[in-house]
Amino acid sequence: MQPVVLLIDLFLYALLLSVLGYGVYVVKTPPLKASWGNALKRPVSVASAMVLSFFIVVAILDSIHFRLPLSHPQDQQAAPSSPLLYAEPQSLLDWLTKPLKSARERSYSAPLSAYGFKKESFLQNGHSVRDYPRLQFGGGHLSDPKVELLSDCVSLSLQALGESLLLNALVLILLLAWNWRQSHFAQWLQCLQGLRLRTFTAWAQKEHEWPLKTAALTFFLMSTTVLWFITLSSHYHVLGTDQTGNSVLLMALKSIRTAFVIGTLTTLVIMPLALVLGITAGYFKGWVDEGIQYGYTLLASVPDVLLIAASVLMLQVFIDSHTEFFNSTLARSDARLFFLCLILALTSFTGLCRLIRGETMKLRELDYIQAAQAFGVSRVRILFAHIAPNLMHLVLINCVMQFSGFILSEAVLSYVGVGVDANTASFGVMINASRQELSASPVVWWTLASAFLFMFCLVISANMLADAVRDAFDPKSRYTAMKRRPPPAAHTNPRPASIAPRSSARDPA
């Protein structure tokens, strides 16, 4: 096996390490830890974070690439002079979903079907008939699919449900074992004896500050759905097949990496560009402000679609004329995706730059900035040590909310033909391919429905998590929440009337 590292793979690895480092920094910083804790104490944000984590895991699995050798090692020993040949690069997700890729049909097939979607002419018992042909993979284990299909799907679904219940029970046992390890043995014996069931009482009466019920319910639904797809995919095409007979489920899973890369890479390019230009324009004013405004206003005046289309076409010409820089089809598609993210960032940073410029103009007039200027603090330190930290909540909120917008932008650009490469799996390519399918008779609806379902789950989870982050990091939202919060009730311990007050020794009575 030969490891292969693509350009976007390096970005995703660096992003993963940065997120882990930021997580360690958040744990060691009490204000950030409290803010993120407030963001994740909402039931909606916990469910959204868990769904988004699943998509991130799929994207990481699809970013670990390697090559498998075409020749056997014994053949290489027999002929040591011949070079060892390798196949095209594939990802770890491709290797895990190899049964889906190998279970290829001739053409369209509906979800959970054992027959083809369109009638064909074929020989049956020596006679030419025109009927719906049997699929090679879907329902191939059934002798009479018309009778056994429904009962087999129900039994496989019940099997997936049972496996999910066992998995959730195992997770619950592990959590209880961890709770037993953290508590004292005597207290745990009291809990077992029924004197006081802390864990279950807190679970039932919602005494815990974290939304444990929502997390448990979300994990149960996610595990059940994943196991249902895995169990039924071993015998059927759960989301059907496309015109070439490939699994639509595999296409949707591989499209997650493209959508995640488009959202994160474009956002991370926008963040430093808009932050530096916006702070510089808002603080210095004068000809610096006018020059920066003129630059991004001129860039915003050009239609985005035309600029992106011209840049993508020029890049495609460069890739076709310099094939020596790209040793595989996957490398060419990866390079086009990377430069598409850069082009999207250059055409989308103007809104955040205007917002930061306006906020900087207000902050530079505050007392602590004036005091720093009076004490002779350098301008660079004022910009990045006093102004930038007070703008990061706006940058973070805007970037998280733009994540879903870039995913939708990729779908639109791929739909009009100026997005990712045609060999790259993406939701836009799936939607573009479904144009002719929707006009066919009968209508092939599952490709568009699958792309819509996966993209909807990804976008709605990102939007809900962004809303929780906005409320947690925005000082105005936190101040409003504190004003609306009712004052804590006074804890009084009234003395029972039957108990007389204890008399003092100096009391003459």
KOLMAR-582265 format. One line per field, with one value per residue (C-alpha): residue number from 0; residue in one letter; y, x, z. Coordinates in Angstrom, 1 decimal, always signed. Last residue first. Layout:
BEGIN
i c(NUM|...) .
aa c(A|...) .
y c(Y|...) .
x c(X|...) .
z c(Z|...) .
% end
This chain:
BEGIN
i c(508|507|506|505|504|503|502|501|500|499|498|497|496|495|494|493|492|491|490|489|488|487|486|485|484|483|482|481|480|479|478|477|476|475|474|473|472|471|470|469|468|467|466|465|464|463|462|461|460|459|458|457|456|455|454|453|452|451|450|449|448|447|446|445|444|443|442|441|440|439|438|437|436|435|434|433|432|431|430|429|428|427|426|425|424|423|422|421|420|419|418|417|416|415|414|413|412|411|410|409|408|407|406|405|404|403|402|401|400|399|398|397|396|395|394|393|392|391|390|389|388|387|386|385|384|383|382|381|380|379|378|377|376|375|374|373|372|371|370|369|368|367|366|365|364|363|362|361|360|359|358|357|356|355|354|353|352|351|350|349|348|347|346|345|344|343|342|341|340|339|338|337|336|335|334|333|332|331|330|329|328|327|326|325|324|323|322|321|320|319|318|317|316|315|314|313|312|311|310|309|308|307|306|305|304|303|302|301|300|299|298|297|296|295|294|293|292|291|290|289|288|287|286|285|284|283|282|281|280|279|278|277|276|275|274|273|272|271|270|269|268|267|266|265|264|263|262|261|260|259|258|257|256|255|254|253|252|251|250|249|248|247|246|245|244|243|242|241|240|239|238|237|236|235|234|233|232|231|230|229|228|227|226|225|224|223|222|221|220|219|218|217|216|215|214|213|212|211|210|209|208|207|206|205|204|203|202|201|200|199|198|197|196|195|194|193|192|191|190|189|188|187|186|185|184|183|182|181|180|179|178|177|176|175|174|173|172|171|170|169|168|167|166|165|164|163|162|161|160|159|158|157|156|155|154|153|152|151|150|149|148|147|146|145|144|143|142|141|140|139|138|137|136|135|134|133|132|131|130|129|128|127|126|125|124|123|122|121|120|119|118|117|116|115|114|113|112|111|110|109|108|107|106|105|104|103|102|101|100|99|98|97|96|95|94|93|92|91|90|89|88|87|86|85|84|83|82|81|80|79|78|77|76|75|74|73|72|71|70|69|68|67|66|65|64|63|62|61|60|59|58|57|56|55|54|53|52|51|50|49|48|47|46|45|44|43|42|41|40|39|38|37|36|35|34|33|32|31|30|29|28|27|26|25|24|23|22|21|20|19|18|17|16|15|14|13|12|11|10|9|8|7|6|5|4|3|2|1|0) .
aa c(A|P|D|R|A|S|S|R|P|A|I|S|A|P|R|P|N|T|H|A|A|P|P|P|R|R|K|M|A|T|Y|R|S|K|P|D|F|A|D|R|V|A|D|A|L|M|N|A|S|I|V|L|C|F|M|F|L|F|A|S|A|L|T|W|W|V|V|P|S|A|S|L|E|Q|R|S|A|N|I|M|V|G|F|S|A|T|N|A|D|V|G|V|G|V|Y|S|L|V|A|E|S|L|I|F|G|S|F|Q|M|V|C|N|I|L|V|L|H|M|L|N|P|A|I|H|A|F|L|I|R|V|R|S|V|G|F|A|Q|A|A|Q|I|Y|D|L|E|R|L|K|M|T|E|G|R|I|L|R|C|L|G|T|F|S|T|L|A|L|I|L|C|L|F|F|L|R|A|D|S|R|A|L|T|S|N|F|F|E|T|H|S|D|I|F|V|Q|L|M|L|V|S|A|A|I|L|L|V|D|P|V|S|A|L|L|T|Y|G|Y|Q|I|G|E|D|V|W|G|K|F|Y|G|A|T|I|G|L|V|L|A|L|P|M|I|V|L|T|T|L|T|G|I|V|F|A|T|R|I|S|K|L|A|M|L|L|V|S|N|G|T|Q|D|T|G|L|V|H|Y|H|S|S|L|T|I|F|W|L|V|T|T|S|M|L|F|F|T|L|A|A|T|K|L|P|W|E|H|E|K|Q|A|W|A|T|F|T|R|L|R|L|G|Q|L|C|Q|L|W|Q|A|F|H|S|Q|R|W|N|W|A|L|L|L|I|L|V|L|A|N|L|L|L|S|E|G|L|A|Q|L|S|L|S|V|C|D|S|L|L|E|V|K|P|D|S|L|H|G|G|G|F|Q|L|R|P|Y|D|R|V|S|H|G|N|Q|L|F|S|E|K|K|F|G|Y|A|S|L|P|A|S|Y|S|R|E|R|A|S|K|L|P|K|T|L|W|D|L|L|S|Q|P|E|A|Y|L|L|P|S|S|P|A|A|Q|Q|D|Q|P|H|S|L|P|L|R|F|H|I|S|D|L|I|A|V|V|I|F|F|S|L|V|M|A|S|A|V|S|V|P|R|K|L|A|N|G|W|S|A|K|L|P|P|T|K|V|V|Y|V|G|Y|G|L|V|S|L|L|L|A|Y|L|F|L|D|I|L|L|V|V|P|Q|M) .
y c(+35.6|+37.5|+36.4|+36.2|+32.5|+32.9|+31.2|+28.8|+29.7|+27.4|+24.5|+23.9|+26.9|+25.5|+27.9|+29.2|+28.5|+31.0|+30.7|+33.8|+32.9|+33.7|+36.7|+35.8|+35.8|+38.4|+40.8|+37.9|+36.8|+40.4|+40.7|+37.3|+38.4|+41.7|+40.0|+37.7|+34.5|+32.2|+33.5|+33.3|+29.9|+28.6|+30.0|+28.6|+25.1|+25.4|+26.6|+23.8|+21.1|+22.5|+22.6|+19.0|+17.5|+19.4|+18.4|+14.7|+14.8|+17.0|+14.9|+11.7|+13.3|+14.4|+11.0|+9.3|+10.9|+9.0|+10.0|+7.4|+9.0|+11.2|+15.0|+14.4|+12.2|+14.8|+17.4|+14.7|+14.8|+18.5|+17.7|+14.9|+17.2|+19.9|+17.4|+16.5|+13.5|+14.7|+13.3|+16.2|+18.6|+21.1|+24.1|+25.9|+23.6|+25.4|+22.8|+22.7|+26.4|+26.0|+23.1|+24.8|+27.9|+25.8|+24.5|+28.0|+29.3|+26.5|+27.7|+31.3|+31.0|+29.7|+32.5|+35.2|+34.0|+33.6|+36.9|+38.7|+37.0|+37.8|+41.6|+42.4|+40.2|+42.2|+45.7|+45.4|+42.9|+42.9|+46.5|+48.1|+46.0|+46.9|+50.6|+50.7|+51.6|+55.2|+55.7|+58.1|+55.6|+53.0|+55.4|+56.3|+52.6|+52.1|+55.1|+54.1|+55.9|+53.1|+50.7|+52.4|+52.6|+49.0|+47.9|+49.6|+48.0|+44.6|+44.6|+45.9|+43.2|+40.5|+41.5|+41.9|+38.4|+36.6|+37.0|+36.2|+33.3|+31.7|+31.9|+30.2|+27.4|+26.9|+26.6|+23.7|+21.9|+22.2|+20.8|+17.9|+17.0|+17.0|+14.9|+12.4|+12.0|+11.0|+12.2|+15.9|+18.2|+16.5|+17.2|+20.8|+21.8|+20.2|+21.7|+25.1|+25.0|+24.0|+26.9|+29.3|+27.8|+28.0|+31.6|+32.7|+30.9|+32.3|+35.8|+35.4|+33.8|+36.5|+39.5|+42.2|+45.1|+43.3|+43.4|+47.1|+47.6|+45.5|+47.6|+51.0|+50.4|+49.3|+52.5|+54.8|+53.4|+53.7|+57.3|+58.5|+55.9|+54.3|+52.2|+51.2|+50.4|+48.4|+46.5|+45.6|+44.6|+42.4|+40.7|+40.2|+38.5|+36.5|+35.1|+34.7|+32.0|+30.0|+30.3|+29.0|+26.1|+25.2|+25.3|+24.0|+21.3|+20.1|+20.0|+18.1|+15.6|+15.0|+14.2|+10.9|+9.7|+10.9|+9.1|+5.9|+6.1|+6.6|+3.2|+2.9|+1.4|+3.8|+5.7|+6.0|+3.4|+3.1|+4.7|+1.5|-0.6|-4.0|-7.0|-5.8|-2.3|-3.3|-3.9|-0.9|+1.5|+0.2|+0.3|+4.0|+4.9|+3.1|+4.6|+8.1|+7.7|+6.3|+8.9|+11.7|+10.2|+9.9|+13.4|+14.9|+13.1|+14.2|+17.9|+19.2|+21.0|+17.8|+18.0|+17.1|+15.3|+11.8|+11.9|+13.5|+10.8|+8.1|+9.2|+9.9|+6.8|+7.2|+4.5|+2.0|-0.6|-0.1|+3.6|+2.8|+0.4|+3.2|+5.5|+2.9|+2.3|+6.0|+7.7|+8.2|+4.5|+3.9|+6.7|+5.2|+1.8|+3.6|+5.2|+1.9|+0.2|+2.9|+2.5|-1.2|-0.7|+1.7|-0.9|-3.6|-1.4|-0.6|-4.2|-4.9|-2.1|-3.4|-6.9|-5.4|-3.6|-6.8|-8.6|-5.9|-5.8|-9.6|-9.5|-6.9|-8.6|-12.2|-12.3|-10.2|-11.1|-14.8|-16.7|-13.9|-13.7|-11.4|-8.8|-6.0|-7.5|-8.7|-7.0|-8.9|-7.5|-5.6|-7.1|-7.6|-11.3|-13.2|-17.0|-19.7|-19.9|-16.2|-14.1|-10.4|-7.2|-4.4|-2.6|+0.3|+0.5|-2.8|-5.4|-6.3|-2.9|-1.2|+2.2|+2.2|+0.8|+2.6|+1.0|-2.2|-2.8|-2.4|-4.2|-3.6|+0.0|-0.9|-3.8|-1.5|+0.8|+0.5|+0.7|+3.8|+5.4|+4.8|+6.7|+5.5|+6.3|+4.6|+1.3|+0.7|-0.9|-2.4|-1.9|-5.0|-5.8|-8.0|-10.5|-13.5|-11.3|-8.9|-11.8|-12.9|-9.4|-9.6|-7.0|-4.2|-2.6|-0.6|+3.2|+5.4|+8.2|+9.3|+12.2|+10.1|+8.9|+12.5|+13.6|+10.7|+11.7|+15.3|+14.3|+12.3|+15.3|+17.5|+15.1|+15.2|+19.0|+19.5|+17.3|+19.1|+22.5|+21.7|+20.5|+23.8|+23.3|+23.2|+27.0|+27.7|+25.4|+27.0|+30.3|+28.9|+27.2|+30.4|+32.4|+29.6|+29.2|+25.9|+23.8|+26.3|+26.0|+22.2|+22.5|+25.0|+22.5|+19.8|+22.2|+23.1|+19.5|+18.8|+21.8|+20.8|+17.3|+18.8|+21.2|+18.4|+16.3|+19.2|+19.1|+15.4|+12.9|+9.4|+6.5|+3.4|+0.0) .
x c(-35.1|-31.9|-30.5|-26.7|-26.6|-28.6|-31.9|-32.4|-35.4|-38.4|-39.0|-42.7|-43.1|-40.6|-37.9|-38.1|-35.1|-35.1|-33.6|-34.4|-35.5|-33.0|-33.9|-35.7|-33.5|-34.7|-31.9|-29.3|-30.6|-30.3|-26.7|-25.9|-27.4|-25.6|-22.2|-22.5|-20.6|-23.3|-26.2|-24.2|-22.8|-26.4|-27.5|-24.4|-25.2|-28.7|-27.3|-24.7|-27.3|-29.7|-27.0|-25.8|-29.3|-30.6|-27.6|-28.1|-31.9|-31.7|-29.0|-31.0|-34.2|-32.5|-31.1|-34.4|-36.8|-36.4|-39.7|-41.4|-41.2|-38.1|-38.2|-37.0|-34.2|-33.0|-32.4|-31.2|-27.6|-27.3|-28.6|-26.1|-23.3|-24.4|-24.4|-20.9|-18.8|-15.8|-15.5|-17.5|-15.0|-16.3|-18.4|-18.8|-21.5|-24.7|-25.6|-22.1|-22.3|-25.7|-24.6|-21.3|-23.3|-25.5|-22.4|-21.1|-24.2|-24.0|-20.6|-21.6|-23.3|-20.1|-18.1|-20.4|-20.7|-16.9|-16.1|-18.7|-17.4|-13.9|-14.5|-13.5|-10.4|-9.4|-9.6|-7.3|-4.5|-4.5|-5.2|-3.8|-0.6|-0.1|-0.7|+2.0|+1.0|+2.1|+0.2|-2.2|-3.0|-3.8|-6.0|-7.9|-8.5|-9.7|-12.0|-13.9|-13.5|-11.5|-14.3|-16.9|-14.8|-13.7|-17.4|-17.9|-14.8|-15.6|-19.1|-17.7|-15.0|-17.6|-19.7|-16.7|-15.3|-17.4|-15.7|-12.2|-13.5|-15.3|-12.2|-10.1|-12.6|-12.7|-8.9|-9.1|-11.9|-9.9|-6.8|-8.7|-10.2|-6.8|-5.3|-8.2|-7.6|-4.0|-0.4|-1.1|+1.8|+2.7|-0.8|+0.1|-2.1|-5.3|-4.8|-4.0|-7.1|-9.2|-7.9|-8.8|-12.3|-12.6|-11.5|-13.9|-16.9|-16.1|-15.9|-19.1|-21.0|-19.9|-21.0|-18.3|-19.3|-18.1|-14.5|-14.7|-16.3|-13.5|-10.7|-12.4|-13.1|-9.5|-8.2|-10.6|-9.8|-6.1|-6.6|-8.2|-9.4|-6.6|-8.8|-11.7|-9.7|-7.0|-9.6|-11.6|-8.6|-7.0|-10.3|-11.7|-8.5|-8.0|-11.6|-12.3|-9.7|-11.0|-14.6|-13.6|-11.8|-14.6|-17.7|-16.2|-14.3|-17.4|-19.5|-16.8|-16.3|-20.1|-20.4|-18.7|-21.5|-24.1|-22.4|-22.2|-25.9|-26.7|-25.2|-23.8|-26.0|-24.8|-28.1|-28.2|-28.9|-31.4|-31.2|-31.2|-29.7|-30.4|-28.8|-25.8|-27.1|-30.0|-27.8|-25.5|-28.4|-30.3|-27.1|-26.6|-30.3|-30.4|-27.1|-28.3|-31.7|-30.1|-27.4|-30.0|-32.1|-29.2|-28.0|-31.4|-31.9|-28.5|-29.2|-26.4|-27.3|-28.3|-31.4|-33.7|-36.2|-35.9|-32.2|-31.3|-33.3|-31.8|-28.2|-28.8|-30.7|-30.9|-31.6|-32.4|-29.9|-27.9|-27.6|-26.4|-23.9|-22.6|-22.2|-20.2|-18.0|-17.2|-17.9|-15.8|-15.3|-19.1|-19.8|-17.4|-19.2|-22.5|-21.2|-19.9|-23.2|-25.1|-22.8|-23.5|-27.2|-27.0|-25.2|-27.6|-30.6|-28.9|-28.3|-32.0|-33.1|-30.9|-32.4|-35.9|-35.0|-33.7|-36.9|-39.0|-37.0|-37.3|-41.1|-41.6|-39.4|-40.6|-43.7|-42.8|-39.1|-39.6|-36.3|-34.7|-30.9|-30.5|-32.7|-30.6|-27.4|-27.9|-31.3|-34.1|-35.4|-38.7|-40.5|-40.2|-40.0|-38.1|-38.6|-36.0|-37.1|-36.6|-34.7|-34.5|-36.2|-36.1|-38.7|-37.5|-36.8|-35.0|-36.2|-35.3|-36.1|-35.1|-34.7|-35.6|-33.2|-31.7|-29.1|-27.0|-26.4|-23.2|-22.6|-18.8|-19.1|-21.5|-19.3|-16.2|-17.8|-14.9|-12.3|-13.9|-14.2|-10.5|-9.8|-8.7|-5.8|-5.7|-3.9|-0.2|+2.5|+5.7|+8.5|+9.9|+13.5|+12.6|+10.7|+10.0|+10.0|+7.5|+5.2|+5.3|+4.3|+1.2|+0.8|-1.8|-0.5|-3.0|-2.8|-3.7|-6.0|-7.3|-9.6|-12.8|-12.5|-12.1|-15.3|-17.3|-16.1|-17.1|-20.6|-21.0|-19.7|-22.4|-25.1|-23.7|-23.3|-26.8|-28.3|-26.2|-27.2|-30.9|-30.8|-29.1|-26.3|-23.7|-23.6|-23.5|-20.5|-18.8|-19.1|-18.0|-15.0|-14.1|-14.2|-12.3|-9.4|-7.6|-10.4|-10.7|-7.0|-7.2|-10.1|-8.2|-5.4|-7.8|-9.4|-6.0|-5.0|-8.2|-7.7|-4.1|-5.3|-8.1|-5.7|-3.2|-6.0|-7.0|-3.6|-3.5|-1.6|-1.2|+0.0|+1.3|+0.0) .
z c(+81.9|+82.6|+79.3|+79.7|+79.1|+75.9|+75.4|+72.5|+70.5|+71.1|+68.7|+68.1|+65.9|+63.3|+62.4|+58.9|+56.7|+54.0|+50.6|+48.5|+45.0|+42.3|+40.1|+36.9|+33.7|+31.2|+32.1|+31.9|+28.5|+27.2|+28.4|+26.8|+23.5|+23.6|+24.4|+21.3|+22.1|+23.5|+21.4|+18.2|+19.0|+19.5|+16.2|+14.4|+15.8|+14.4|+11.0|+10.8|+11.7|+9.1|+6.4|+6.8|+7.3|+4.2|+2.1|+2.9|+2.2|-0.9|-2.5|-1.8|-3.1|-6.3|-7.0|-5.8|-8.3|-11.6|-13.2|-15.4|-17.9|-18.0|-17.2|-13.7|-14.8|-17.3|-14.5|-12.1|-13.2|-12.3|-8.8|-8.4|-9.6|-7.2|-4.3|-5.0|-6.3|-8.3|-11.8|-13.3|-11.8|-9.3|-10.1|-13.5|-15.0|-14.1|-11.5|-10.2|-9.4|-7.7|-5.5|-4.7|-3.6|-1.3|+0.5|+0.6|+2.4|+5.0|+6.1|+5.9|+9.3|+10.9|+9.4|+10.4|+14.0|+14.4|+12.8|+15.0|+18.1|+17.1|+17.1|+20.7|+20.3|+17.1|+18.7|+21.8|+21.0|+17.1|+16.2|+19.4|+19.2|+15.6|+16.4|+19.0|+22.6|+23.4|+26.6|+25.0|+22.2|+24.8|+26.7|+23.5|+22.8|+26.4|+26.1|+23.0|+19.7|+18.0|+18.8|+16.7|+13.6|+14.2|+14.1|+10.8|+9.2|+10.6|+9.0|+5.6|+5.6|+6.4|+3.4|+1.1|+1.7|-0.8|-4.2|-3.1|-0.9|-3.8|-6.0|-3.2|-2.8|-6.6|-6.5|-4.1|-6.0|-9.2|-7.6|-6.1|-9.5|-11.1|-8.2|-8.5|-12.2|-11.5|-11.9|-11.9|-12.5|-15.8|-17.1|-17.7|-20.7|-19.4|-15.9|-17.3|-19.5|-16.5|-14.4|-17.1|-17.2|-13.4|-13.3|-16.1|-14.5|-11.0|-12.3|-14.4|-11.5|-9.0|-11.1|-10.9|-8.7|-5.6|-6.8|-7.4|-4.0|-2.5|-3.9|-3.6|+0.1|+0.7|-1.0|+0.7|+4.2|+3.6|+2.1|+5.4|+7.9|+10.0|+12.3|+10.1|+7.0|+8.9|+10.9|+7.8|+5.7|+8.4|+9.4|+5.9|+4.7|+7.9|+7.9|+4.1|+3.6|+6.6|+5.3|+1.8|+3.3|+5.7|+3.5|+0.2|+2.1|+3.9|+0.7|-1.2|+1.7|+2.0|-1.7|-1.1|+1.1|-1.5|-4.3|-2.2|-1.4|-5.1|-5.9|-9.4|-12.2|-15.0|-15.0|-11.2|-8.5|-5.6|-2.2|-0.2|-3.0|-1.5|+0.2|+2.2|+1.9|+4.2|+7.2|+6.7|+6.1|+9.1|+11.2|+10.3|+11.0|+14.3|+15.4|+14.5|+16.2|+19.4|+19.5|+19.1|+21.8|+24.2|+23.5|+23.9|+27.2|+28.4|+27.9|+30.2|+33.5|+35.3|+37.5|+34.6|+36.9|+35.3|+34.5|+37.9|+39.6|+37.5|+38.3|+41.9|+42.9|+46.7|+49.1|+46.4|+47.5|+44.3|+45.0|+48.5|+47.1|+44.8|+47.8|+49.6|+46.5|+46.1|+42.8|+39.8|+39.0|+39.4|+37.0|+34.5|+34.9|+34.4|+31.2|+29.9|+30.7|+28.8|+25.8|+25.8|+26.0|+23.1|+21.0|+22.0|+21.1|+17.7|+17.0|+17.7|+15.4|+12.6|+13.0|+13.0|+9.7|+8.2|+9.1|+7.6|+4.4|+4.1|+4.7|+2.1|-0.6|-0.1|-2.3|-5.3|-4.7|-5.4|-4.9|-2.9|-2.5|-5.4|-3.8|-5.2|-6.6|-10.1|-10.5|-12.1|-15.4|-15.7|-18.7|-22.4|-23.3|-25.9|-25.4|-24.6|-20.9|-20.5|-23.1|-22.7|-23.8|-21.2|-19.1|-16.9|-13.2|-12.9|-10.4|-6.8|-5.3|-2.0|-3.7|-7.4|-10.0|-12.9|-15.2|-15.6|-11.9|-9.9|-6.6|-6.7|-5.4|-2.6|-1.6|-1.6|+1.0|+3.5|+0.8|-0.8|+2.7|+3.2|+0.0|-3.4|-5.6|-8.9|-9.0|-8.3|-10.5|-9.0|-11.4|-13.3|-12.5|-9.5|-11.6|-9.4|-6.3|-7.8|-8.8|-5.1|-4.1|-6.2|-9.0|-9.0|-5.8|-3.7|-3.6|-0.7|+0.3|+3.8|+2.9|+2.5|+6.1|+7.2|+5.3|+6.9|+10.4|+9.7|+8.6|+11.9|+13.9|+12.2|+13.4|+17.0|+16.9|+15.7|+18.5|+21.1|+19.7|+19.7|+23.3|+24.4|+26.9|+24.0|+23.5|+27.2|+27.6|+24.6|+26.4|+29.8|+28.3|+26.5|+29.7|+31.7|+29.3|+29.8|+28.2|+25.4|+24.6|+24.5|+22.1|+20.0|+19.7|+18.6|+16.1|+14.7|+14.4|+12.4|+10.2|+9.5|+8.5|+6.4|+4.6|+3.9|+2.4|+0.2|-1.5|-1.9|+0.2|-1.2|+0.9|-1.0|+0.0) .
% end
